[in-house]
Amino acid sequence: MNSAIVALLHCFLLADFIQSAPISPSDPSALIEGAERAKTLVEKILRDVPAVHAATVTIEGLTLDSAHTANLQMMVTSLGIPPAPVLKPLSESFTLDVCVSRMSAGSRLYQMILEVLSGRLSGLSDLQADLRDLQTHITKMKEAFQLGVIEVDQNQNQNQNLDLASRLHGNYGVQVAAHLTLTQLRSFCHDLIRSLRAVATYRPRPAGAH
């Protein structure tokens, strides 16, 4: 595992560690509105992923619903494609601020990977634009909740970009990377929708409540 991915995972774990009791949002309506708009955009991304996959991945037999064979799992490792941050149901240990932090990190991650792939494949620009818009909605949610989210260092993102770019050899490797990325993105979007539904119905507990 390269140093950039280790640093990224460290940030996720550190973000979990420093979070404490839930904070009341300064503007609950803005938080709910941001979650609803983000969910609508994620649903659009989910609808678009199959068409993007069909247009960019032309290897016979490699579909969105293809079983991940041992060879594909080896490609995940060799290409250094990191998994998305894990999203869980809201709880005392997985607070709203941790959840939104991971949403933000995941959307940045896939925006970054698609940027690398778009240098070798056409047809990814619309998904990139949607992920940028999604990041904007998540940022508004963070502002509504007054979240102190740890940001991943920009240089670490750039290093990870360059690392993936350097591992893409030949059209086959590029298409496999696109397949794996779109498959992971679809799974992450399903998790995002569940989490955004929870955020949209979130109500902070009164102070002193147990």
Secondary structure by P-SEA (a helix, b strand, c coil): ccaaaaaaaaaaaaaaaacccbbbbccaaaaaaaaaaaaaaaaaaaaaaaaaaaaccccccccccccccaaaaaaaaaaccccccccccccccccaaaaaaaaaaaaaaaaaaaaaaaaccccaaaaaaaaaaaaaaaaaaaaaaccccccccaaaaaaaaaaaaaacccaaaaaaaaaaaaaaaaaaaaaaaaaaaaaaaccccccccc
